């Protein structure tokens, strides 16, 4: 991120002014070839996805962005995924491109990494929720582990060549996740692939079967895990995840440390600290496969549709003003995909990092 732009975003945020978007999360499809126990994306219909010309027309209306995150569903199920990413790079000119995948379609993933323009670094996160038996059970496919590992092994030795930062995202759904995390780290360390653990939460409006849903916390610090974990298991798990930060880049250490600090306070101390101001419908723009602009991960009420409506009209309309008021009243969630943009664009991650360095 450009430093002066970053500081300007923080200043505008604290003046209570809505920012133009700086970070885009675009779910290119809800379709998925996994059958995960903690996600209903694969159950959701996704018949009305934006076409390439429609995506190009939307991107042409957006400002230059710091980061673009392309996800799903499984994004590589779209045969035009490489073209979507190319449009994002050409028209939005981000500092980095972030893609999440289950890694099932090894050939498509590797071909994308090889053929994409390399002027912009790619962050690619492959989902692995444990070793073979556990991962296959969580993902609901008997070949999930073999396919994901084939993708990781094909790309891990080529990270510098492909200007790629490869990582594993482990969604922890139960107590077994702790031992699985340790084993994943042991297996992937020789490949130079870090393992990032996130704790699955109980509900998500984005992946709900309802078209518009509100699953946001009703009280500060509220966090309900997908699986039932005892406090001792949570404490041990967070300590283990913290121990894995030493080998990460400093930006990743700041981000993950911030996430884990908030997780510890919510699940063990019943406190909402830290709790950054939310940048949904401000610095953070979300877009669904059909062009709808939802509020956030936990509130999918649409403020407009970018296939139908000009971006400028959506970003200044009555619907978005009402939902920004909802955002200001929200108690605050702790889903990593929302928390980290909030933390960086509000400046709270910087304050947290500086405070940890002081006596």
C-alpha positions as CSV (number, residue, x, y, z in Angstrom):
1,X,0.0,0.0,0.0
2,X,1.2,3.5,-0.8
3,X,2.1,5.1,2.6
4,X,0.6,8.5,2.0
5,X,-2.6,7.0,0.6
6,X,-2.8,4.7,3.7
7,X,-2.5,7.7,6.1
8,X,-5.1,9.6,4.1
9,X,-7.5,6.7,4.3
10,X,-7.0,6.6,8.1
11,X,-7.6,10.3,8.4
12,X,-10.8,10.2,6.3
13,X,-12.0,7.2,8.3
14,X,-11.6,8.9,11.6
15,X,-13.4,12.0,10.3
16,X,-16.4,9.8,9.7
17,X,-16.2,10.2,5.9
18,X,-16.9,7.2,3.6
19,X,-13.8,6.4,1.6
20,X,-13.7,5.3,-2.0
21,X,-12.9,1.6,-2.0
22,X,-9.2,0.6,-1.6
23,X,-9.7,-3.2,-1.3
24,X,-12.0,-5.4,-3.3
25,X,-13.3,-8.9,-2.4
26,X,-15.0,-10.4,-5.4
27,X,-16.6,-13.8,-5.2
28,X,-16.5,-14.8,-8.8
29,X,-18.8,-17.8,-8.3
30,X,-20.6,-19.7,-5.5
31,X,-20.1,-23.0,-7.4
32,X,-17.8,-25.4,-5.6
33,X,-16.4,-28.9,-6.2
34,X,-15.9,-29.5,-2.5
35,X,-18.6,-30.4,0.0
36,X,-17.3,-28.8,3.2
37,X,-18.9,-29.4,6.5
38,X,-18.6,-25.7,7.6
39,X,-19.8,-24.0,4.3
40,X,-22.9,-24.1,2.2
41,X,-21.5,-22.4,-0.8
42,X,-21.7,-25.6,-2.8
43,X,-25.5,-25.7,-2.0
44,X,-26.1,-22.2,-3.3
45,X,-27.3,-21.5,-6.9
46,X,-24.9,-19.4,-9.0
47,X,-26.8,-19.1,-12.3
48,X,-26.4,-15.4,-13.0
49,X,-22.7,-14.8,-12.8
50,X,-21.3,-11.6,-14.4
51,X,-19.9,-12.0,-17.9
52,X,-16.4,-10.8,-18.8
53,X,-17.7,-7.6,-20.6
54,X,-19.9,-6.8,-17.5
55,X,-16.9,-7.3,-15.2
56,X,-14.8,-5.1,-17.4
57,X,-17.5,-2.3,-17.4
58,X,-17.6,-2.5,-13.6
59,X,-13.9,-2.4,-13.1
60,X,-13.6,0.6,-15.4
61,X,-15.7,2.6,-12.9
62,X,-13.6,1.7,-9.8
63,X,-10.6,3.7,-8.5
64,X,-7.1,2.2,-8.4
65,X,-7.0,-0.4,-5.6
66,X,-4.4,-1.5,-3.1
67,X,-5.5,-5.1,-3.2
68,X,-7.9,-7.4,-5.0
69,X,-9.1,-10.7,-3.5
70,X,-10.7,-13.2,-5.9
71,X,-12.5,-16.1,-4.2
72,X,-15.6,-18.2,-4.4
73,X,-16.9,-20.9,-4.1
74,X,-14.0,-22.4,-6.1
75,X,-12.8,-19.6,-8.4
76,X,-11.0,-21.9,-10.8
77,X,-14.4,-23.5,-11.8
78,X,-14.9,-20.5,-13.9
79,X,-13.3,-21.2,-17.3
80,X,-12.6,-17.5,-17.7
81,X,-11.0,-17.0,-14.3
82,X,-7.6,-16.1,-15.8
83,X,-9.4,-13.4,-17.9
84,X,-11.1,-12.0,-14.8
85,X,-7.8,-11.8,-13.0
86,X,-6.3,-10.1,-16.0
87,X,-9.0,-7.5,-16.0
88,X,-8.4,-6.8,-12.3
89,X,-4.7,-6.3,-12.9
90,X,-5.1,-4.2,-16.0
91,X,-8.0,-2.0,-14.8
92,X,-7.6,-1.8,-11.0
93,X,-3.8,-1.8,-10.9
94,X,-3.5,-3.3,-7.4
95,X,-0.3,-3.7,-5.4
96,X,-1.1,-7.4,-5.0
97,X,-3.6,-10.0,-6.2
98,X,-5.0,-12.5,-3.6
99,X,-6.6,-15.8,-4.7
100,X,-8.0,-18.6,-2.5
101,X,-8.5,-22.1,-3.9
102,X,-9.2,-25.6,-2.7
103,X,-6.4,-26.7,-5.1
104,X,-8.5,-29.5,-6.7
105,X,-7.9,-28.4,-10.3
106,X,-4.1,-28.6,-10.3
107,X,-3.6,-28.1,-14.0
108,X,-5.7,-24.9,-14.1
109,X,-4.1,-23.5,-11.0
110,X,-0.5,-24.1,-12.2
111,X,-1.3,-22.8,-15.7
112,X,-2.8,-19.6,-14.2
113,X,0.3,-19.0,-12.1
114,X,2.6,-19.6,-15.1
115,X,0.7,-17.4,-17.6
116,X,-0.4,-14.5,-15.5
117,X,1.5,-11.2,-15.8
118,X,4.1,-11.1,-13.1
119,X,4.4,-7.3,-12.6
120,X,2.0,-7.7,-9.6
121,X,2.8,-10.3,-6.9
122,X,0.3,-13.1,-6.4
123,X,-0.7,-14.4,-2.9
124,X,-2.2,-17.9,-3.4
125,X,-3.8,-19.7,-0.5
126,X,-4.6,-23.4,-0.8
127,X,-7.0,-24.8,1.7
128,X,-5.8,-27.8,3.8
129,X,-7.8,-28.4,6.9
130,X,-5.5,-31.2,8.2
131,X,-3.6,-34.2,7.1
132,X,-5.1,-36.6,4.6
133,X,-8.0,-38.3,6.5
134,X,-9.0,-35.1,8.3
135,X,-8.9,-32.9,5.3
136,X,-10.9,-35.4,3.1
137,X,-13.5,-35.6,5.9
138,X,-13.8,-31.8,6.3
139,X,-13.9,-31.2,2.5
140,X,-16.3,-34.1,1.8
141,X,-14.2,-35.5,-1.1
142,X,-12.0,-38.6,-0.9
143,X,-9.3,-37.1,-3.2
144,X,-9.3,-33.6,-1.6
145,X,-5.9,-34.1,0.0
146,X,-4.2,-35.7,-3.0
147,X,-5.3,-33.0,-5.3
148,X,-4.5,-30.1,-3.0
149,X,-1.0,-31.5,-2.3
150,X,-0.3,-32.0,-6.0
151,X,-1.0,-28.3,-6.5
152,X,1.2,-27.3,-3.6
153,X,4.1,-29.6,-4.7
154,X,3.9,-28.3,-8.2
155,X,4.1,-24.6,-7.1
156,X,6.2,-24.6,-3.9
157,X,9.6,-24.9,-5.6
158,X,8.7,-22.2,-8.2
159,X,7.6,-19.4,-5.9
160,X,10.4,-17.0,-6.7
161,X,10.3,-17.7,-10.5
162,X,6.5,-17.1,-10.6
163,X,6.5,-14.1,-8.2
164,X,4.2,-16.1,-6.0
165,X,3.6,-16.2,-2.2
166,X,2.1,-19.7,-1.6
167,X,0.5,-20.5,1.7
168,X,-1.9,-23.0,3.2
169,X,-5.1,-21.8,4.9
170,X,-6.3,-24.3,7.5
171,X,-9.9,-23.9,8.7
172,X,-10.0,-25.4,12.2
173,X,-13.4,-26.9,12.9
174,X,-12.8,-28.9,16.1
175,X,-10.3,-29.9,18.7
176,X,-8.4,-32.2,16.4
177,X,-7.3,-29.1,14.4
178,X,-4.5,-28.5,16.9
179,X,-2.7,-31.7,16.3
180,X,-3.5,-31.5,12.6
181,X,-1.9,-28.0,12.5
182,X,1.3,-29.2,14.1
183,X,1.5,-32.1,11.5
184,X,0.8,-29.8,8.6
185,X,3.6,-27.4,9.7
186,X,6.0,-30.3,9.9
187,X,5.0,-31.6,6.5
188,X,5.1,-28.3,4.7
189,X,8.0,-26.6,6.3
190,X,10.6,-28.3,3.9
191,X,8.5,-27.0,1.0
192,X,8.7,-23.4,2.3
193,X,4.9,-23.2,2.6
194,X,3.5,-21.5,5.8
195,X,0.3,-22.8,7.4
196,X,-2.2,-20.1,8.5
197,X,-4.8,-21.3,10.9
198,X,-8.3,-19.7,11.2
199,X,-11.0,-20.8,13.6
200,X,-14.3,-21.6,11.8
201,X,-17.2,-19.5,13.0
202,X,-20.7,-20.9,13.4
203,X,-22.6,-18.9,10.7
204,X,-21.9,-16.8,7.7
205,X,-24.5,-14.7,5.9
206,X,-22.4,-14.9,2.7
207,X,-22.7,-18.6,2.5
208,X,-26.2,-18.9,3.8
209,X,-28.9,-20.3,1.6
210,X,-30.9,-17.1,2.2
211,X,-30.4,-14.5,-0.5
212,X,-30.2,-11.6,2.1
213,X,-29.3,-12.5,5.6
214,X,-28.0,-10.8,8.8
215,X,-25.8,-13.0,10.9
216,X,-23.8,-10.3,12.6
217,X,-22.9,-10.4,16.3
218,X,-25.4,-8.7,18.6
219,X,-22.9,-7.9,21.4
220,X,-19.3,-6.8,21.4
221,X,-16.9,-9.7,21.6
222,X,-19.5,-12.3,20.6
223,X,-17.8,-15.1,18.7
224,X,-19.4,-18.6,18.2
225,X,-17.1,-21.3,16.9
226,X,-18.3,-23.9,14.4
227,X,-17.2,-26.8,16.6
228,X,-17.4,-26.9,20.4
229,X,-13.9,-26.2,21.8
230,X,-13.1,-26.2,25.6
231,X,-11.2,-23.1,26.9
232,X,-8.0,-25.2,27.5
233,X,-8.1,-26.4,23.9
234,X,-8.6,-22.9,22.6
235,X,-5.7,-21.5,24.7
236,X,-3.4,-24.3,23.5
237,X,-4.5,-23.8,19.9
238,X,-3.9,-20.0,19.9
239,X,-0.5,-20.5,21.5
240,X,0.5,-23.0,18.8
241,X,-0.7,-20.6,16.1
242,X,1.3,-17.8,17.6
243,X,4.4,-20.0,17.7
244,X,4.1,-20.4,13.9
245,X,4.4,-16.7,13.2
246,X,8.2,-16.5,13.5
247,X,8.8,-17.6,10.0
248,X,6.3,-15.3,8.4
249,X,7.0,-12.0,6.6
250,X,6.6,-9.0,9.0
251,X,3.3,-7.9,7.4
252,X,1.9,-11.3,7.9
253,X,3.2,-11.4,11.5
254,X,1.5,-8.1,12.3
255,X,-1.8,-9.3,10.7
256,X,-1.9,-12.7,12.2
257,X,-0.8,-11.5,15.6
258,X,-3.6,-9.0,15.6
259,X,-6.1,-11.7,14.6
260,X,-5.0,-14.1,17.3
261,X,-4.9,-11.4,20.0
262,X,-8.6,-10.6,19.3
263,X,-9.4,-14.3,19.1
264,X,-7.8,-14.9,22.5
265,X,-9.6,-12.0,24.2
266,X,-13.0,-13.0,22.8
267,X,-12.9,-16.8,23.5
268,X,-11.0,-16.8,26.7
269,X,-11.6,-13.4,28.4
270,X,-15.0,-12.6,26.9
271,X,-13.6,-9.2,25.9
272,X,-13.9,-7.3,22.6
273,X,-10.3,-6.2,22.3
274,X,-9.1,-5.1,19.9
275,X,-12.2,-4.1,18.0
276,X,-11.3,-1.8,15.1
277,X,-13.8,0.4,13.3
278,X,-15.3,-1.4,10.4
279,X,-14.5,-0.3,6.9
280,X,-17.3,-2.2,5.1
281,X,-18.9,-0.1,2.4
282,X,-16.0,2.3,2.8
283,X,-12.4,1.2,2.1
284,X,-13.6,-2.4,1.6
285,X,-15.9,-3.2,-1.3
286,X,-17.5,-6.7,-1.6
287,X,-19.1,-8.0,-4.8
288,X,-21.1,-11.2,-5.2
289,X,-21.1,-13.3,-8.4
290,X,-24.2,-11.6,-9.9
291,X,-22.8,-8.0,-9.2
292,X,-24.7,-7.4,-5.9
293,X,-22.8,-5.3,-3.4
294,X,-23.5,-6.7,0.1
295,X,-22.6,-5.0,3.3
296,X,-20.1,-7.5,4.6
297,X,-19.5,-11.2,5.3
298,X,-22.2,-11.3,8.0
299,X,-24.8,-9.0,6.3
300,X,-25.7,-9.7,2.7
301,X,-28.3,-7.1,2.3
302,X,-27.6,-5.5,-1.1
303,X,-27.0,-1.8,-1.5
304,X,-27.1,-2.1,-5.3
305,X,-26.2,-4.2,-8.2
306,X,-23.2,-3.1,-10.3
307,X,-24.4,-5.0,-13.4
308,X,-27.5,-2.7,-13.3
309,X,-26.4,0.4,-11.5
310,X,-23.4,2.7,-12.0
311,X,-20.9,2.4,-9.2
312,X,-21.0,6.1,-8.3
313,X,-24.8,5.9,-7.9
314,X,-24.5,2.8,-5.6
315,X,-21.7,4.3,-3.5
316,X,-23.7,7.5,-2.8
317,X,-27.3,6.1,-2.8
318,X,-29.9,6.0,0.0
319,X,-29.5,2.2,0.5
320,X,-25.7,2.5,1.1
321,X,-26.2,5.3,3.5
322,X,-28.7,3.2,5.6
323,X,-26.3,0.3,5.7
324,X,-23.3,2.5,6.6
325,X,-25.4,3.5,9.6
326,X,-25.9,-0.2,10.4
327,X,-22.1,-0.7,10.1
328,X,-21.5,2.1,12.6
329,X,-23.9,0.4,15.1
330,X,-22.5,-3.1,14.6
331,X,-20.9,-4.7,17.7
332,X,-17.9,-5.9,15.6
333,X,-17.2,-9.4,14.1
334,X,-14.0,-11.4,14.2
335,X,-13.8,-13.1,10.8
336,X,-10.3,-12.7,9.5
337,X,-11.4,-11.7,6.0
338,X,-13.3,-8.7,7.6
339,X,-11.0,-8.0,10.5
340,X,-7.7,-7.4,8.6
341,X,-9.0,-4.8,6.2
342,X,-10.7,-3.1,9.2
343,X,-7.5,-3.2,11.2
344,X,-5.2,-1.8,8.5
345,X,-7.5,0.9,7.1
346,X,-8.6,2.1,10.5
347,X,-4.9,2.2,11.7
348,X,-5.6,-0.1,14.6
349,X,-3.2,-2.8,13.4
350,X,-0.4,-0.2,13.4
351,X,-1.3,0.9,16.9
352,X,-1.3,-2.7,18.0
353,X,2.1,-3.4,16.5
354,X,3.7,-0.3,18.0
355,X,2.2,-1.1,21.4
356,X,3.7,-4.6,21.4
357,X,7.1,-3.1,20.7
358,X,7.0,-0.6,23.6
359,X,7.9,-1.6,27.2
